Amino acid sequence: MNEQSSDLRETVRQRYAAAATAVTEGAAACCGSGPTAVEVDANFGSGLYDADERAGLPAEAVAASLGCGNPTAVAELRDGDRVLDLGSGGGIDVLLSARRVGPTGKAYGLDMTEEMLALALANAKKAGVGNVEFLKGTIETIPLPANTIDVVISNCVINLSVDKPAVFAEMFRVLRPGGRIGISDVVADDALTSAQRAERGDYVGCIAGALSFAEYRAGLEAAGFTDVGITPTHAVADGMHSAIVRATKTATTATGPGAPPAHAAAGCCCGVSACCTPAEEAVDPAVGVDEAKSAAGCGCTS
């Protein structure tokens, strides 16, 4: 990762750490009426969830919602599903997912921010939900085995990533064959340049890092996904939209031009993220890519 990408990731981390701290301090205020939502406009936040969904959730989980949609409403979660929420924040989508998949299912939340993870754990305890687990890590290197997740969800987080091909490759890796994604994200009109996207908002404001509709589709298909659908729901800026993104990892891995190598889809490059793609890098920064692949017994070494 280059210095600029590292700086952007740290900027994002600081913004969400501050949001978690604001919610936590609001909850602890002795003279207040409880936590207040982090300040966002009407296109983002807890107002995108129905009242019956918010009912029964800890106020802190609702207040910490910073997303641009409601992925649990579109992900078609079923009893027994294993769900992974990328960038889980204060845990609202993890807790809602845990309700939907029932006691035989499980909901994982992945976040890189210590403050958000602490808030999410506290919220899960207050909600009395047992079928959840929160993991620390980045969405570019998911700390879960291959072929273990039924559904990947995310709420306005992938647009913040500095390495979206790695995110798409990791989603594909952890999904079981037949698994699917149901994501809310910010997507730009195809006609907008990167500079024009930047003019509409800063990176951590979820705008500047957004892919176009064509770029998003191409990125998912390059990772191996099929049945890609991207449906805008509401405008968040001129030419920028909150959108529902759906795609499937087919039960039989695709072959042919553009399809990922079979061993990459199987996740056997255990020491490498985004295996066998231009974005690949060793999980352990102390070793090179080839060394990490060799140690993992991966056949894709070129």
N, C-alpha and C positions, 0 to 999 in steps of 0.2 A: 504494500500500500504506500503511495507516495505521500509527501508531506501535506499537500493540499487536502487530500482525502482524509488523512488523519485529523487535520484541523477541523474539517467539516463534521466528522463523526464526533469529535469532542464538543463542538458547538451544539450539536443535537443532544448529546448526553447531558450537557449542562442545562439546556433549556428544560428537559424533562425531569431532571433532578430538582430544579427549582420549582417546577409545577407540583411535584410530589411533596416537597417541603411546604409549599403554600397550603396545600390541602391538609397536611398533617397538623400544621400550626393552627389552621382554622378550626380543626376538630378539637384541639386542646385548649382553645381560648375559653377562659372561665366565664366570661360575660357574654359570649356570643350565643347564637341560636343553632350552632353546628357549623360544619364546613360549608363554604361557599364554592361554587364552581370556579375553576380557573378561567380567566377572562378569554373568551373566544367569540367570534361572531356567530350569527345564526346558522351558518353553513357547517359548523363543527360543534361537537360536544354532545352532552346528554340529551339535548332536545330532540335528537334524531331517534331516540328510543321511545316506545310507547309507555304510557304510565303504568300499565300492568306489568311490563318488563322491569321497570325500575322498582316496582313495589317489592318489598322484602329484601332488597339489596342494601348493604351498608351505605350510608350517605356519602362516605368518603370514596367509595367505588364510583358512584354516580358523579360526584364532583370532579373526579380526576379524569373523566372521559374527555379526550381531545380529538377523537376520530372524526372522519368526514362521512360516516355512514353507519350501518348496523349489519355487520356481516353475519351475525347469528340468524338474522331474519331471512337470509337468502342462501345459506349454506346447506339447507335440507338435512339437518342433523337428525340422526336416528338413534334409537335405543342401542346401547352397546358400542357406539362409535368411539374411536380414540381421536381426539381433536387437538390440534396444535395451533395456538394463537401467536403469531409473530409480532413482537413488540407489544406485549400484553399490558404494559402500563399499570394502572391501579387495579386491573383484574376484572373490569366489568364484563368483557366478552368471555372470559374464562368462566366466570360464575354463571353467566347465562347459558353457556355451552354445557356446563356440568348439569344444569337442570334438564336440558333437552336430551342428553345422552343417557341419563338415569344412572342408577348405582352399578350397572354392569359396564358402563362406559367410563371414560376418563378424559379430562381436559387438562392439557399442558399449556403453560404460559411461558414464553421466552422473552426476556428483556435484558438489556445490557446495563441498566441503571440501578445501582444499589438501593437508592431511595424509593424508586417505584416498586422494586421487588419487596422491600420491607412493607410498603403500604399494601401491596397485593396480598401478602401473607396475612397481615392483620385483617384485611377485609374478608378473606376466606374463613378465618377463625370466627369473626363476628357473624358471618352468614351460616356457620355450622355446616359448611360443605366439605366433605371428605374426599371426593373423587377428583381432586385437583392436585397439580404439582407445578411449582414455579421453578424455572431454570434460569441461571445466569449465563448469558452468552450473546453472541451477535447473530443476526439473521443470515449473515453470509457464511456462517460456520455453525450449523445447528447441532447441538450436543445430544443427538438421538441416533439410534441405529437406523440403517436403511430398511425400507419396506415395513414400517411399524405403525404408520399413521393412516387413518381413514380419510380425514379431512384437514386441510390447512386453511385457516382463516387469518385475516389481518385487517386492521382498521386504520387506513391512512398512514402507513408506516413504510411500506416498500418504496414509496416515492422519496423517502428520506435517505435511502441507502446510497452509498457512494459506489457500490458494485452490484448493480441489479442482475447481471448475468449469473453471478455467484448465488444470489438469492433464488433465482428461478431454478438453477441446477440443484440447489440444496432442497428446495421444496419437492422437486421430482424424486430425489434420492430417498427422502424419508417416507414418502407416500408408498403405500402398498400398491401392487397392481390393481387397477380398478378404483383407486383413490381419486379424490377430487379437491379442487380449491374453490372457496367462496370468499372473495376478497372485496373490501371497499378500498378504493384508492383514488387519488387525484390523477386525472389523465388530461393531456393537452390536445387541442385540435391539431391535426396533422400539419396545418399551414404555419403554425407558430414555430419560430426559431428558438434555440436555447436562450438567446439574448432577450427575446420577447417574453419568454416564460419568466426569466429573472426579473424583468421589469414589473411583473405582476405580483411579486412577493418574494421575501427572502427564503433561503433554503429551509430553515427550520419552521417557516410558516407553511410548509407543505406544497409550495408552488414551484419554486425554481428547479427542484429536482425531478419534477414529473416527466414521465415519458409521454410521447404522443400515442394516439390509438394504434397507429401502424407499428411503432416501435415496441409497444407493449405486446401486441400480438406476435410479432416476429421473435421477440425475446422468449416468450413462452413456448412457441413452436420449436425454436432452436434447442431448448432444454428437453424436448421430447413430448410436450403436452399436445393433446388433441382436443377437438370440440371446444376451441377457445371462443368465448363470447364476452364482449365488453359493452356494457349498456350504461350510458350516462343517466344519472338520476336528477341532479340539479347542478346549476352553475355555482362555482365558488369564486370566479373572477372572469373577466372577459376572455373567452376562448379556453377556459379551464373548467373542468367538470369533476364532480364526484361521480364515480362510476362503480358498477358492480362487475367484477371480473370472475368468470367461471372457466374452468378447464378440467381435463381428465387425464390421468395417467392410465393408458389403456391396459387391459388385463394382459395382453401380449405386447411386449415392447416393440415399438416400430423399428423397421429397418429401412435402409436406403439412404440417399443423400440427405444430409442435415440431421439424421437421427443420431443420438448419442451412442457411443459404443456400449454393447451389452453389458460388459463388466462395469462400466461407469454407472449404468442404471441400477445394477445390482449393488452398488455401493462398496465394491471391494477395494477401492482406493481409500482405505481407512485413514491414512495419514494426510490426505490431500482434500482441500475443499474445491468445489467446482471441477471435479475430476475430468481430465481429458478435454477441457475447454480452454479457450484463450485466457480465462480468468483464474485458472487453477493456481493454487499456492499451497505450500506446506502448512499444516496446522501448527506445527512447532517451528517458530521462526529461526531456530538455531540450526535447522537442517535444510538442505535443498529439496526441491520437488522430486528429483529422481531418487534421492536417498530415501525420502519418505515413502515413495511408491514401492521401492525395492523391499523396504522393511515390512510393508503391508502385503507383499506378494502380489502386487498389481501387475497385470500384463501390459497396461498402456503406459509405456515409459518414454515415448517419443514426444 
